[in-house]
Amino acid sequence: MTKKAKQLKITLVKSGIGRPERQKNTLIGLGLTKVNRTVVRDDTPSNRGMVNKVSHLVLVEAI
């Protein structure tokens, strides 16, 4: 039986408008372009790092 990778459900709750360019690029890298959009990403160190950079703009749930 194969192990299922842990995943993160990431929802954009605040807009990236008026934020530094690096934060906007991080949101795009996560696939978040509009408020209240939700994406599911694997729980990897790189994704965790991106979420930490914009933690004040997103809501994260482990699934």
All heavy atoms as TSV, in Angstrom:
chain	resi	resn	atom	element	x	y	z
A	1	MET	N	N	0.846	-1.183	0.000
A	1	MET	CA	C	0.000	0.000	0.000
A	1	MET	C	C	0.892	1.248	0.000
A	1	MET	O	O	1.854	1.320	0.748
A	1	MET	CB	C	-0.891	-0.010	1.248
A	1	MET	CG	C	-2.121	0.774	1.054
A	1	MET	SD	S	-3.530	0.386	2.118
A	1	MET	CE	C	-2.928	0.253	3.731
A	2	THR	N	N	0.564	2.221	-0.833
A	2	THR	CA	C	1.371	3.429	-0.910
A	2	THR	C	C	0.852	4.471	0.067
A	2	THR	O	O	-0.349	4.553	0.345
A	2	THR	CB	C	1.336	4.018	-2.329
A	2	THR	OG1	O	-0.011	4.332	-2.654
A	2	THR	CG2	C	1.894	3.044	-3.332
A	3	LYS	N	N	1.786	5.242	0.598
A	3	LYS	CA	C	1.396	6.318	1.504
A	3	LYS	C	C	0.920	7.513	0.699
A	3	LYS	O	O	1.506	7.853	-0.335
A	3	LYS	CB	C	2.581	6.748	2.370
A	3	LYS	CG	C	2.856	5.856	3.522
A	3	LYS	CD	C	3.866	6.496	4.429
A	3	LYS	CE	C	4.035	5.691	5.690
A	3	LYS	NZ	N	4.993	6.298	6.592
A	4	LYS	N	N	-0.128	8.144	1.177
A	4	LYS	CA	C	-0.642	9.338	0.531
A	4	LYS	C	C	0.099	10.544	1.106
A	4	LYS	O	O	0.248	10.662	2.317
A	4	LYS	CB	C	-2.139	9.458	0.793
A	4	LYS	CG	C	-2.880	10.231	-0.238
A	4	LYS	CD	C	-4.358	10.116	-0.018
A	4	LYS	CE	C	-5.091	10.659	-1.205
A	4	LYS	NZ	N	-6.508	10.682	-1.000
A	5	ALA	N	N	0.567	11.421	0.244
A	5	ALA	CA	C	1.291	12.603	0.698
A	5	ALA	C	C	0.339	13.539	1.437
A	5	ALA	O	O	-0.821	13.695	1.045
A	5	ALA	CB	C	1.899	13.324	-0.492
A	6	LYS	N	N	0.843	14.139	2.499
A	6	LYS	CA	C	0.029	15.118	3.212
A	6	LYS	C	C	-0.156	16.329	2.323
A	6	LYS	O	O	0.717	16.679	1.536
A	6	LYS	CB	C	0.722	15.526	4.509
A	6	LYS	CG	C	0.776	14.416	5.522
A	6	LYS	CD	C	1.353	14.904	6.811
A	6	LYS	CE	C	1.420	13.771	7.812
A	6	LYS	NZ	N	2.025	14.199	9.068
A	7	GLN	N	N	-1.309	16.954	2.453
A	7	GLN	CA	C	-1.609	18.100	1.607
A	7	GLN	C	C	-2.099	19.276	2.433
A	7	GLN	O	O	-2.560	19.116	3.562
A	7	GLN	CB	C	-2.653	17.727	0.559
A	7	GLN	CG	C	-2.143	16.700	-0.426
A	7	GLN	CD	C	-3.117	16.466	-1.545
A	7	GLN	OE1	O	-4.316	16.417	-1.324
A	7	GLN	NE2	N	-2.609	16.329	-2.756
A	8	LEU	N	N	-1.985	20.456	1.837
A	8	LEU	CA	C	-2.450	21.692	2.452
A	8	LEU	C	C	-3.552	22.296	1.592
A	8	LEU	O	O	-3.439	22.343	0.365
A	8	LEU	CB	C	-1.303	22.705	2.556
A	8	LEU	CG	C	-0.099	22.313	3.386
A	8	LEU	CD1	C	0.993	23.353	3.222
A	8	LEU	CD2	C	-0.478	22.163	4.834
A	9	LYS	N	N	-4.611	22.737	2.244
A	9	LYS	CA	C	-5.684	23.462	1.563
A	9	LYS	C	C	-5.447	24.937	1.882
A	9	LYS	O	O	-5.538	25.351	3.034
A	9	LYS	CB	C	-7.035	22.989	2.090
A	9	LYS	CG	C	-8.217	23.618	1.440
A	9	LYS	CD	C	-9.492	23.014	2.005
A	9	LYS	CE	C	-10.712	23.736	1.531
A	9	LYS	NZ	N	-11.920	23.206	2.172
A	10	ILE	N	N	-5.124	25.733	0.862
A	10	ILE	CA	C	-4.731	27.127	1.046
A	10	ILE	C	C	-5.780	28.020	0.406
A	10	ILE	O	O	-6.087	27.875	-0.782
A	10	ILE	CB	C	-3.358	27.395	0.411
A	10	ILE	CG1	C	-2.333	26.357	0.900
A	10	ILE	CG2	C	-2.880	28.800	0.725
A	10	ILE	CD1	C	-1.083	26.300	0.077
A	11	THR	N	N	-6.323	28.952	1.185
A	11	THR	CA	C	-7.353	29.874	0.701
A	11	THR	C	C	-6.855	31.303	0.844
A	11	THR	O	O	-6.366	31.689	1.914
A	11	THR	CB	C	-8.651	29.711	1.514
A	11	THR	OG1	O	-9.072	28.350	1.449
A	11	THR	CG2	C	-9.750	30.603	0.976
A	12	LEU	N	N	-6.966	32.082	-0.212
A	12	LEU	CA	C	-6.588	33.496	-0.168
A	12	LEU	C	C	-7.724	34.276	0.482
A	12	LEU	O	O	-8.854	34.272	-0.018
A	12	LEU	CB	C	-6.323	34.017	-1.585
A	12	LEU	CG	C	-5.830	35.446	-1.692
A	12	LEU	CD1	C	-4.488	35.613	-0.993
A	12	LEU	CD2	C	-5.708	35.850	-3.153
A	13	VAL	N	N	-7.460	34.926	1.616
A	13	VAL	CA	C	-8.512	35.652	2.327
A	13	VAL	C	C	-8.328	37.166	2.264
A	13	VAL	O	O	-9.271	37.905	2.544
A	13	VAL	CB	C	-8.617	35.207	3.804
A	13	VAL	CG1	C	-9.095	33.776	3.892
A	13	VAL	CG2	C	-7.316	35.374	4.535
A	14	LYS	N	N	-7.126	37.635	1.907
A	14	LYS	CA	C	-6.885	39.065	1.735
A	14	LYS	C	C	-6.197	39.283	0.400
A	14	LYS	O	O	-5.397	38.456	-0.041
A	14	LYS	CB	C	-5.999	39.618	2.859
A	14	LYS	CG	C	-6.690	39.749	4.178
A	14	LYS	CD	C	-5.804	40.493	5.152
A	14	LYS	CE	C	-6.492	40.660	6.492
A	14	LYS	NZ	N	-5.622	41.361	7.438
A	15	SER	N	N	-6.479	40.393	-0.225
A	15	SER	CA	C	-5.950	40.690	-1.544
A	15	SER	C	C	-4.451	40.973	-1.515
A	15	SER	O	O	-3.904	41.444	-0.518
A	15	SER	CB	C	-6.675	41.905	-2.110
A	15	SER	OG	O	-6.108	42.298	-3.332
A	16	GLY	N	N	-3.795	40.723	-2.637
A	16	GLY	CA	C	-2.385	41.036	-2.785
A	16	GLY	C	C	-2.146	42.458	-3.280
A	16	GLY	O	O	-0.998	42.887	-3.425
A	17	ILE	N	N	-3.219	43.206	-3.506
A	17	ILE	CA	C	-3.097	44.582	-3.988
A	17	ILE	C	C	-2.411	45.428	-2.913
A	17	ILE	O	O	-2.755	45.374	-1.737
A	17	ILE	CB	C	-4.478	45.169	-4.331
A	17	ILE	CG1	C	-5.075	44.421	-5.500
A	17	ILE	CG2	C	-4.379	46.667	-4.627
A	17	ILE	CD1	C	-6.503	44.812	-5.821
A	18	GLY	N	N	-1.432	46.216	-3.330
A	18	GLY	CA	C	-0.718	47.084	-2.410
A	18	GLY	C	C	0.368	46.367	-1.622
A	18	GLY	O	O	1.003	46.967	-0.762
A	19	ARG	N	N	0.597	45.106	-1.899
A	19	ARG	CA	C	1.625	44.327	-1.215
A	19	ARG	C	C	2.917	44.384	-2.022
A	19	ARG	O	O	2.891	44.655	-3.231
A	19	ARG	CB	C	1.188	42.862	-1.045
A	19	ARG	CG	C	-0.128	42.683	-0.344
A	19	ARG	CD	C	-0.041	43.104	1.090
A	19	ARG	NE	N	-1.373	43.006	1.703
A	19	ARG	CZ	C	-1.597	43.247	2.974
A	19	ARG	NH1	N	-0.627	43.617	3.771
A	19	ARG	NH2	N	-2.815	43.152	3.462
A	20	PRO	N	N	4.058	44.101	-1.392
A	20	PRO	CA	C	5.324	44.074	-2.140
A	20	PRO	C	C	5.280	43.045	-3.274
A	20	PRO	O	O	4.574	42.045	-3.200
A	20	PRO	CB	C	6.346	43.656	-1.085
A	20	PRO	CG	C	5.736	44.060	0.218
A	20	PRO	CD	C	4.244	43.889	0.036
A	21	GLU	N	N	6.069	43.315	-4.301
A	21	GLU	CA	C	6.093	42.466	-5.493
A	21	GLU	C	C	6.444	41.015	-5.152
A	21	GLU	O	O	5.900	40.090	-5.747
A	21	GLU	CB	C	7.107	43.025	-6.500
A	21	GLU	CG	C	6.947	42.476	-7.898
A	21	GLU	CD	C	5.638	42.898	-8.563
A	21	GLU	OE1	O	5.104	43.972	-8.263
A	21	GLU	OE2	O	5.151	42.121	-9.399
A	22	ARG	N	N	7.315	40.799	-4.183
A	22	ARG	CA	C	7.698	39.440	-3.808
A	22	ARG	C	C	6.508	38.661	-3.252
A	22	ARG	O	O	6.364	37.462	-3.506
A	22	ARG	CB	C	8.818	39.472	-2.768
A	22	ARG	CG	C	10.142	39.929	-3.357
A	22	ARG	CD	C	11.227	39.909	-2.344
A	22	ARG	NE	N	11.591	38.517	-2.064
A	22	ARG	CZ	C	12.577	38.164	-1.270
A	22	ARG	NH1	N	13.300	39.081	-0.671
A	22	ARG	NH2	N	12.849	36.897	-1.074
A	23	GLN	N	N	5.659	39.329	-2.481
A	23	GLN	CA	C	4.479	38.656	-1.938
A	23	GLN	C	C	3.484	38.350	-3.052
A	23	GLN	O	O	2.869	37.280	-3.070
A	23	GLN	CB	C	3.832	39.503	-0.851
A	23	GLN	CG	C	4.670	39.578	0.402
A	23	GLN	CD	C	4.048	40.438	1.478
A	23	GLN	OE1	O	2.896	40.841	1.385
A	23	GLN	NE2	N	4.818	40.726	2.507
A	24	LYS	N	N	3.321	39.264	-3.994
A	24	LYS	CA	C	2.418	39.025	-5.122
A	24	LYS	C	C	2.903	37.822	-5.930
A	24	LYS	O	O	2.101	36.963	-6.330
A	24	LYS	CB	C	2.348	40.252	-6.031
A	24	LYS	CG	C	1.633	41.437	-5.425
A	24	LYS	CD	C	1.604	42.576	-6.413
A	24	LYS	CE	C	1.051	43.826	-5.814
A	24	LYS	NZ	N	0.999	44.934	-6.769
A	25	ASN	N	N	4.218	37.760	-6.172
A	25	ASN	CA	C	4.776	36.647	-6.934
A	25	ASN	C	C	4.627	35.331	-6.188
A	25	ASN	O	O	4.414	34.282	-6.803
A	25	ASN	CB	C	6.241	36.906	-7.269
A	25	ASN	CG	C	6.408	38.020	-8.278
A	25	ASN	OD1	O	5.488	38.333	-9.031
A	25	ASN	ND2	N	7.569	38.642	-8.290
A	26	THR	N	N	4.720	35.366	-4.870
A	26	THR	CA	C	4.541	34.161	-4.066
A	26	THR	C	C	3.103	33.660	-4.183
A	26	THR	O	O	2.869	32.459	-4.324
A	26	THR	CB	C	4.894	34.436	-2.592
A	26	THR	OG1	O	6.254	34.872	-2.529
A	26	THR	CG2	C	4.726	33.192	-1.749
A	27	LEU	N	N	2.132	34.565	-4.146
A	27	LEU	CA	C	0.733	34.171	-4.306
A	27	LEU	C	C	0.499	33.538	-5.675
A	27	LEU	O	O	-0.186	32.517	-5.780
A	27	LEU	CB	C	-0.189	35.377	-4.124
A	27	LEU	CG	C	-0.279	35.946	-2.709
A	27	LEU	CD1	C	-1.075	37.241	-2.707
A	27	LEU	CD2	C	-0.880	34.940	-1.759
A	28	ILE	N	N	1.089	34.117	-6.705
A	28	ILE	CA	C	0.948	33.554	-8.051
A	28	ILE	C	C	1.602	32.176	-8.109
A	28	ILE	O	O	1.072	31.244	-8.707
A	28	ILE	CB	C	1.544	34.515	-9.099
A	28	ILE	CG1	C	0.685	35.772	-9.192
A	28	ILE	CG2	C	1.668	33.836	-10.461
A	28	ILE	CD1	C	1.285	36.892	-9.997
A	29	GLY	N	N	2.750	32.034	-7.452
A	29	GLY	CA	C	3.438	30.749	-7.409
A	29	GLY	C	C	2.621	29.664	-6.737
A	29	GLY	O	O	2.695	28.491	-7.107
A	30	LEU	N	N	1.822	30.065	-5.764
A	30	LEU	CA	C	0.935	29.114	-5.093
A	30	LEU	C	C	-0.330	28.850	-5.910
A	30	LEU	O	O	-1.076	27.922	-5.617
A	30	LEU	CB	C	0.533	29.644	-3.710
A	30	LEU	CG	C	1.609	29.582	-2.626
A	30	LEU	CD1	C	1.174	30.375	-1.409
A	30	LEU	CD2	C	1.896	28.141	-2.257
A	31	GLY	N	N	-0.581	29.672	-6.913
A	31	GLY	CA	C	-1.773	29.499	-7.742
A	31	GLY	C	C	-2.969	30.275	-7.222
A	31	GLY	O	O	-4.104	29.983	-7.595
A	32	LEU	N	N	-2.724	31.253	-6.375
A	32	LEU	CA	C	-3.811	32.055	-5.801
A	32	LEU	C	C	-3.864	33.404	-6.512
A	32	LEU	O	O	-2.960	34.219	-6.387
A	32	LEU	CB	C	-3.581	32.264	-4.301
A	32	LEU	CG	C	-3.595	30.986	-3.481
A	32	LEU	CD1	C	-3.070	31.254	-2.078
A	32	LEU	CD2	C	-4.986	30.402	-3.425
A	33	THR	N	N	-4.933	33.631	-7.269
A	33	THR	CA	C	-5.037	34.860	-8.049
A	33	THR	C	C	-6.193	35.748	-7.617
A	33	THR	O	O	-6.156	36.944	-7.844
A	33	THR	CB	C	-5.198	34.536	-9.543
A	33	THR	OG1	O	-6.318	33.670	-9.709
A	33	THR	CG2	C	-3.949	33.846	-10.085
A	34	LYS	N	N	-7.219	35.174	-6.998
A	34	LYS	CA	C	-8.378	35.954	-6.589
A	34	LYS	C	C	-8.751	35.601	-5.154
A	34	LYS	O	O	-8.529	34.477	-4.701
A	34	LYS	CB	C	-9.575	35.675	-7.497
A	34	LYS	CG	C	-9.381	36.154	-8.913
A	34	LYS	CD	C	-10.639	35.968	-9.724
A	34	LYS	CE	C	-10.431	36.497	-11.139
A	34	LYS	NZ	N	-11.658	36.396	-11.928
A	35	VAL	N	N	-9.343	36.561	-4.457
A	35	VAL	CA	C	-9.762	36.359	-3.077
A	35	VAL	C	C	-10.805	35.251	-3.006
A	35	VAL	O	O	-11.651	35.114	-3.899
A	35	VAL	CB	C	-10.314	37.680	-2.491
A	35	VAL	CG1	C	-10.826	37.475	-1.076
A	35	VAL	CG2	C	-9.231	38.740	-2.492
A	36	ASN	N	N	-10.731	34.455	-1.977
A	36	ASN	CA	C	-11.609	33.312	-1.698
A	36	ASN	C	C	-11.373	32.121	-2.621
A	36	ASN	O	O	-12.144	31.178	-2.587
A	36	ASN	CB	C	-13.090	33.705	-1.708
A	36	ASN	CG	C	-13.432	34.618	-0.563
A	36	ASN	OD1	O	-12.882	34.486	0.532
A	36	ASN	ND2	N	-14.306	35.572	-0.801
A	37	ARG	N	N	-10.314	32.146	-3.416
A	37	ARG	CA	C	-9.942	30.978	-4.204
A	37	ARG	C	C	-9.176	30.014	-3.311
A	37	ARG	O	O	-8.409	30.429	-2.451
A	37	ARG	CB	C	-9.052	31.361	-5.387
A	37	ARG	CG	C	-9.759	32.104	-6.484
A	37	ARG	CD	C	-10.279	31.126	-7.535
A	37	ARG	NE	N	-11.133	31.788	-8.494
A	37	ARG	CZ	C	-10.748	32.161	-9.697
A	37	ARG	NH1	N	-9.517	31.965	-10.093
A	37	ARG	NH2	N	-11.607	32.731	-10.509
A	38	THR	N	N	-9.364	28.739	-3.530
A	38	THR	CA	C	-8.711	27.707	-2.737
A	38	THR	C	C	-7.941	26.773	-3.651
A	38	THR	O	O	-8.431	26.394	-4.711
A	38	THR	CB	C	-9.757	26.904	-1.937
A	38	THR	OG1	O	-10.463	27.806	-1.088
A	38	THR	CG2	C	-9.100	25.839	-1.089
A	39	VAL	N	N	-6.725	26.416	-3.217
A	39	VAL	CA	C	-5.918	25.447	-3.950
A	39	VAL	C	C	-5.462	24.377	-2.968
A	39	VAL	O	O	-5.386	24.611	-1.761
A	39	VAL	CB	C	-4.689	26.090	-4.626
A	39	VAL	CG1	C	-5.102	27.059	-5.706
A	39	VAL	CG2	C	-3.800	26.766	-3.610
A	40	VAL	N	N	-5.157	23.198	-3.490
A	40	VAL	CA	C	-4.636	22.109	-2.678
A	40	VAL	C	C	-3.224	21.823	-3.167
A	40	VAL	O	O	-3.017	21.567	-4.356
A	40	VAL	CB	C	-5.520	20.854	-2.786
A	40	VAL	CG1	C	-4.904	19.710	-2.020
A	40	VAL	CG2	C	-6.920	21.153	-2.288
A	41	ARG	N	N	-2.262	21.899	-2.270
A	41	ARG	CA	C	-0.859	21.676	-2.599
A	41	ARG	C	C	-0.282	20.632	-1.661
A	41	ARG	O	O	-0.723	20.497	-0.515
A	41	ARG	CB	C	-0.049	22.967	-2.459
A	41	ARG	CG	C	-0.489	24.079	-3.381
A	41	ARG	CD	C	-0.018	23.813	-4.805
A	41	ARG	NE	N	-0.484	24.848	-5.715
A	41	ARG	CZ	C	-1.409	24.649	-6.640
A	41	ARG	NH1	N	-1.976	23.483	-6.757
A	41	ARG	NH2	N	-1.778	25.615	-7.436
A	42	ASP	N	N	0.747	19.921	-2.126
A	42	ASP	CA	C	1.449	18.972	-1.269
A	42	ASP	C	C	2.159	19.717	-0.148
A	42	ASP	O	O	2.602	20.854	-0.323
A	42	ASP	CB	C	2.482	18.174	-2.074
A	42	ASP	CG	C	1.816	17.166	-3.001
A	42	ASP	OD1	O	0.673	16.754	-2.711
A	42	ASP	OD2	O	2.441	16.805	-4.008
A	43	ASP	N	N	2.259	19.072	1.001
A	43	ASP	CA	C	2.918	19.669	2.170
A	43	ASP	C	C	4.419	19.415	2.060
A	43	ASP	O	O	4.954	18.474	2.631
A	43	ASP	CB	C	2.349	19.061	3.450
A	43	ASP	CG	C	2.841	19.776	4.687
A	43	ASP	OD1	O	3.567	20.775	4.545
A	43	ASP	OD2	O	2.508	19.329	5.796
A	44	THR	N	N	5.102	20.277	1.294
A	44	THR	CA	C	6.544	20.169	1.121
A	44	THR	C	C	7.209	21.378	1.777
A	44	THR	O	O	6.556	22.398	2.016
A	44	THR	CB	C	6.912	20.145	-0.373
A	44	THR	OG1	O	6.480	21.371	-0.967
A	44	THR	CG2	C	6.255	18.977	-1.091
A	45	PRO	N	N	8.507	21.289	2.075
A	45	PRO	CA	C	9.191	22.436	2.679
A	45	PRO	C	C	9.110	23.699	1.820
A	45	PRO	O	O	8.976	24.806	2.356
A	45	PRO	CB	C	10.633	21.949	2.814
A	45	PRO	CG	C	10.518	20.475	2.934
A	45	PRO	CD	C	9.360	20.097	2.038
A	46	SER	N	N	9.174	23.552	0.498
A	46	SER	CA	C	9.109	24.740	-0.358
A	46	SER	C	C	7.730	25.393	-0.304
A	46	SER	O	O	7.616	26.626	-0.246
A	46	SER	CB	C	9.476	24.391	-1.797
A	46	SER	OG	O	8.595	23.433	-2.315
A	47	ASN	N	N	6.680	24.580	-0.317
A	47	ASN	CA	C	5.329	25.143	-0.213
A	47	ASN	C	C	5.103	25.752	1.162
A	47	ASN	O	O	4.458	26.795	1.284
A	47	ASN	CB	C	4.278	24.083	-0.509
A	47	ASN	CG	C	4.178	23.775	-1.986
A	47	ASN	OD1	O	4.581	24.570	-2.824
A	47	ASN	ND2	N	3.648	22.621	-2.312
A	48	ARG	N	N	5.609	25.108	2.214
A	48	ARG	CA	C	5.496	25.669	3.564
A	48	ARG	C	C	6.181	27.025	3.647
A	48	ARG	O	O	5.675	27.966	4.272
A	48	ARG	CB	C	6.131	24.732	4.593
A	48	ARG	CG	C	5.277	23.580	4.993
A	48	ARG	CD	C	4.252	24.019	5.999
A	48	ARG	NE	N	3.414	22.882	6.351
A	48	ARG	CZ	C	2.526	22.922	7.301
A	48	ARG	NH1	N	2.341	24.012	8.002
A	48	ARG	NH2	N	1.788	21.869	7.545
A	49	GLY	N	N	7.339	27.145	3.012
A	49	GLY	CA	C	8.063	28.417	3.011
A	49	GLY	C	C	7.279	29.513	2.319
A	49	GLY	O	O	7.224	30.646	2.804
A	50	MET	N	N	6.650	29.179	1.188
A	50	MET	CA	C	5.851	30.183	0.479
A	50	MET	C	C	4.648	30.591	1.312
A	50	MET	O	O	4.305	31.780	1.374
A	50	MET	CB	C	5.414	29.653	-0.883
A	50	MET	CG	C	6.545	29.519	-1.862
A	50	MET	SD	S	6.063	29.379	-3.596
A	50	MET	CE	C	5.160	27.861	-3.608
A	51	VAL	N	N	4.019	29.628	1.976
A	51	VAL	CA	C	2.865	29.942	2.822
A	51	VAL	C	C	3.296	30.841	3.983
A	51	VAL	O	O	2.584	31.782	4.336
A	51	VAL	CB	C	2.199	28.640	3.336
A	51	VAL	CG1	C	1.230	28.945	4.448
A	51	VAL	CG2	C	1.496	27.926	2.195
A	52	ASN	N	N	4.459	30.581	4.556
A	52	ASN	CA	C	4.937	31.411	5.664
A	52	ASN	C	C	5.184	32.846	5.230
A	52	ASN	O	O	4.982	33.776	6.011
A	52	ASN	CB	C	6.208	30.817	6.267
A	52	ASN	CG	C	5.918	29.593	7.104
A	52	ASN	OD1	O	4.806	29.407	7.587
A	52	ASN	ND2	N	6.918	28.742	7.261
A	53	LYS	N	N	5.620	33.066	3.994
A	53	LYS	CA	C	5.880	34.416	3.491
A	53	LYS	C	C	4.600	35.235	3.357
A	53	LYS	O	O	4.640	36.460	3.449
A	53	LYS	CB	C	6.574	34.359	2.128
A	53	LYS	CG	C	7.978	33.853	2.177
A	53	LYS	CD	C	8.895	34.855	2.799
A	53	LYS	CE	C	10.328	34.368	2.729
A	53	LYS	NZ	N	11.237	35.268	3.416
A	54	VAL	N	N	3.472	34.563	3.105
A	54	VAL	CA	C	2.208	35.286	2.921
A	54	VAL	C	C	1.163	34.813	3.926
A	54	VAL	O	O	-0.036	34.855	3.643
A	54	VAL	CB	C	1.688	35.135	1.465
A	54	VAL	CG1	C	2.591	35.846	0.487
A	54	VAL	CG2	C	1.527	33.678	1.085
A	55	SER	N	N	1.614	34.389	5.095
A	55	SER	CA	C	0.697	33.822	6.098
A	55	SER	C	C	-0.380	34.811	6.547
A	55	SER	O	O	-1.444	34.403	6.971
A	55	SER	CB	C	1.486	33.329	7.307
A	55	SER	OG	O	2.163	34.405	7.922
A	56	HIS	N	N	-0.096	36.113	6.427
A	56	HIS	CA	C	-1.071	37.133	6.828
A	56	HIS	C	C	-2.162	37.318	5.770
A	56	HIS	O	O	-3.140	38.036	6.018
A	56	HIS	CB	C	-0.352	38.460	7.102
A	56	HIS	CG	C	0.468	38.926	5.951
A	56	HIS	ND1	N	1.640	38.322	5.568
A	56	HIS	CD2	C	0.280	39.955	5.090
A	56	HIS	CE1	C	2.148	38.957	4.535
A	56	HIS	NE2	N	1.334	39.958	4.222
A	57	LEU	N	N	-2.026	36.677	4.610
A	57	LEU	CA	C	-2.996	36.822	3.527
A	57	LEU	C	C	-3.792	35.553	3.260
A	57	LEU	O	O	-4.769	35.594	2.524
A	57	LEU	CB	C	-2.275	37.215	2.221
A	57	LEU	CG	C	-1.443	38.489	2.246
A	57	LEU	CD1	C	-0.721	38.663	0.923
A	57	LEU	CD2	C	-2.311	39.693	2.536
A	58	VAL	N	N	-3.356	34.431	3.834
A	58	VAL	CA	C	-3.975	33.143	3.501
A	58	VAL	C	C	-4.453	32.414	4.745
A	58	VAL	O	O	-4.026	32.694	5.858
A	58	VAL	CB	C	-2.999	32.231	2.720
A	58	VAL	CG1	C	-2.606	32.851	1.407
A	58	VAL	CG2	C	-1.776	31.893	3.552
A	59	LEU	N	N	-5.358	31.460	4.510
A	59	LEU	CA	C	-5.835	30.547	5.540
A	59	LEU	C	C	-5.398	29.156	5.114
A	59	LEU	O	O	-5.640	28.753	3.981
A	59	LEU	CB	C	-7.361	30.613	5.644
A	59	LEU	CG	C	-8.033	29.647	6.611
A	59	LEU	CD1	C	-7.647	30.008	8.044
A	59	LEU	CD2	C	-9.532	29.702	6.452
A	60	VAL	N	N	-4.750	28.418	6.026
A	60	VAL	CA	C	-4.179	27.117	5.680
A	60	VAL	C	C	-4.814	26.035	6.556
A	60	VAL	O	O	-4.935	26.209	7.760
A	60	VAL	CB	C	-2.650	27.104	5.897
A	60	VAL	CG1	C	-2.066	25.765	5.510
A	60	VAL	CG2	C	-2.006	28.216	5.110
A	61	GLU	N	N	-5.212	24.947	5.904
A	61	GLU	CA	C	-5.757	23.783	6.614
A	61	GLU	C	C	-5.011	22.555	6.129
A	61	GLU	O	O	-4.730	22.416	4.943
A	61	GLU	CB	C	-7.234	23.603	6.281
A	61	GLU	CG	C	-8.130	24.763	6.653
A	61	GLU	CD	C	-9.537	24.558	6.128
A	61	GLU	OE1	O	-10.035	23.417	6.191
A	61	GLU	OE2	O	-10.122	25.537	5.645
A	62	ALA	N	N	-4.674	21.658	7.051
A	62	ALA	CA	C	-4.038	20.397	6.680
A	62	ALA	C	C	-5.132	19.389	6.358
A	62	ALA	O	O	-6.111	19.255	7.095
A	62	ALA	CB	C	-3.179	19.899	7.822
A	63	ILE	N	N	-4.972	18.690	5.236
A	63	ILE	CA	C	-5.957	17.655	4.866
A	63	ILE	C	C	-5.240	16.350	4.605
A	63	ILE	O	O	-4.049	16.296	4.440
A	63	ILE	CB	C	-6.798	18.049	3.641
A	63	ILE	CG1	C	-5.919	18.389	2.430
A	63	ILE	CG2	C	-7.695	19.214	3.970
A	63	ILE	CD1	C	-6.708	18.575	1.171
